[in-house]
Amino acid sequence: MQRHFDEELRELKGSVMRLASLARQALMKSVEALKDRDPSAARAVMDGDAALDALELEIDERCLDLIARHQPMARDLRFITAAIRLNAELERIGDLAVDVAQRALDLSGKPLLKPLVDIPRLAELAARMTGEATEAFVNEDAALARKVVLSDPEADAIKRSVEKELVEGYMMKDGSTADRAVPLLLAARHLERVADHAVSMAEDIIYMVDARVVRHRPEALGKRPEK
């Protein structure tokens, strides 16, 4: 019985990994669409969101079924609970990729204000944080999850830099640039939200591994669990 349950948990882990892969792919494709102002690439990201939604529902149902049939306790229950929470965060990351793709459509046919540097850098950071959070879940690695949480100030700083440049460097000097600046402002905010979701994932993983709550408690990140 336990062997069968362990196999089901491994399958659940594999499903979460697939959802994470789909979400990260959608995110990077949406940023490429934004850089190129490519409407067909943007619509492809939007069309692909249905697959993420379907997998999210499948994972939710599997988690609830596991809880109902096996009534897990302690670490197994924390694992399944973490899977439920990561599932929701990853689906939201997929939604944010769609939001970035929408910004690409907003800019379609318009020249960029400037070459995009910080927005792709923020996207790469957010995608890396999402990947590391997923890896931390798979390997039950609290130290890697902690690294993700500590990466959040960098994402915030990049977003603020984008906002400052677009608002002070363009919109305040020339209001006619707003129709090209606002989509980029929104894209930066979408990407910073992806980083926030990765942090939430990491906090849940720390609880899963160490049974230690760090959400809203940054001082707890420096503490080690008692033996």
N, C-alpha and C positions, 0 to 999 in steps of 0.2 A: 504493500500500500504506500509506504513512504517513498519507495523507489519510483512509483508512478507519479506521485506528487512532485518529486524532485524533477522529473522529466517535464512535467507541465510548467514548472517554474522556469526551466531552461527555455521552453518554447515561448513563454511570456517575455522573457528577456530578449529573445530574438525578434519578437514582434516590435518591442519598444525600439530596438536598434534599427529596424527597417523604417519605422516612423521618423526617427531622428535623421536617418539618411535622406529620406524624402524631403523633410523640412529644410535641411541644410542645402540640398541641391536647389530647391525652389528659391531659397534666399539668394544664393549666388547668381542664379539665372536672372532673378529680378533686378539685381544690381547691374549685371551686364546689359540688360534691356534698358535700364536707366542711363547708363553711360552712352549707349548707342542711340538712345531715343527710338528704340525699335518696337513698333506696335505689335508686330507678329510674335516676337519673343515675349513681350509682356502678356499677350493673350494666352500664349502657351502656358505660362506660369499660372494664370487664372484658371485655365481649363484643367490643369493638373491638381487643383485644390480638392476636387471631389475624391481623388484617391486617398489623400491624407485624411479627409473627413471619414471615409469608409473604414480605414484602418483604425482610426481613433475610436470609433464606435465598437469595432470588433474587440479591441483591447479592453475597453471598459466592460463589455459583456463577459470577457474571459476572466477578468479580475473578480467581478462579482460572483461568477460561477465558482471560482476557486474558493472564495471565502465561504460561500454557502455550503459547498460539498465537504470541505476539509476543516473548516473552522480553525484556521491556523492561529498560532499564538507567538508571542515574542518576536524573534528576528524574522520569521517567515511572514508574520502579519505586517511587520514594518516594511518588508520587501514589497509585498503586494500593494500596500498603501502608497509607497513611493512610486510604484509603477503607475498607479491611478493618477497621481499628481503630475508625474513627468508626462504622461499621456496628454493631459490637458495643456500643459505648458508647450509641448511640441506642436500640438494642433494650433495653438495660438501663434506660434512662430510661423507656421505655414500661412496663417491668415495675414500676418504682418508682411510676409513675402508678397502676397497678393496686393497689399496696400502699396508696397514699393513699386510693384508692376503698374499699378494705377497711376502713380506719379510719372512713370515712363510714358504712359499714354498722354498725360497732361502736357508733357514736354515734346511730344511727337510733332515734327515739322518746325520746331523752334530751335534756333541756335543756342547752345549752352552759354551761360554767362562766362564761364571759365572752365579749363580742364578740371575734371573731378579727381581730387587727390584724397582729401580727408574722408569723403563718404565711402569710397571703396575700402579705405583703411579701417573705418568703423565697421563695415560689413565683414571684413576678414576677421577682425577681433571678435565680433558677435558670433560668427560662424565657428571660430576656434573655441570660444567659451562653451558654445552648445555642444561641440564635439567632445570637449574635455569633460563636460558634465555627463554626457552619455557614457564615455569611457569609465568615468568614476562609478557610475551605476553598474555597469557590466562587471567591473573588477572589484566592486565594493571598496573603493579607494577614497577614504575620507580626506587624505592629504591632497589629492588632486581636486576634490570638490572644494576644499578650502582655497586652493589656488584660483579657482573660478570666481569665488566670492570676492577675493582680493583684487581681481582684475576689473571690477566694476568701476572704480574711480577713473580708470583710463578711458573707458567708454564714455562716461559722463563728460570728461574733459574734451574729448574729440567732438562730441555733440555741441558743447558750448562754443568751441572754436568755430565750427561750421555756422552756428547761429550768429555769432559776433561778426564774422566776415560777411555773411549774406545781408544782415540787417544794416550794419554800420558801413560796410564797404560798398554796398550796392543800393539797397532799397531807400536808405535815408538820403543818399546822394542823388538818386534818380528813381522816382516813383514808377516810371514806366518799366522798370526791370522786375516789378513785383510778380508778374505772371510767369516769369522764369525762375525767380528766387523762391517763391512760396513752395512749389513742389519739391525743391531741394531741401528746404527747411523741414518739410513734413517727412521726407525720406530719412533725414538724419534722426528725427524723433522716432520713426518706426524702428530704425536699426538699434537705437539706444534701448528701446523697449524689448527687442530681442535679447540684448545683453541682460536686461532685468529678468527676463524669463529664465535665462540660463542660470542666473544667480539663484533664483527660486528653486530650480532643479537641484543645484548644488547643496543648498541648505537642507532640502529634503533628504538628500543622499547622506549628509553628515548625520542626520537623525537616524536614518536607516541603519547605518553602520555602527554608530557610537551610542545611539539612544540619547543624543544630546541636542537640545534645542538651541539653535543659533539665530533663527529668524528674529529680526528686530533686537538682537542682542549681540552687537559686533564684538563686545568685550569677551564673549564666550569663544570666539574663534581661536584665541591664544591658549585656551585650556585643553588639556588632554583628559580623556575619560578615565575615571577611576577604575583600577583593576579589581 
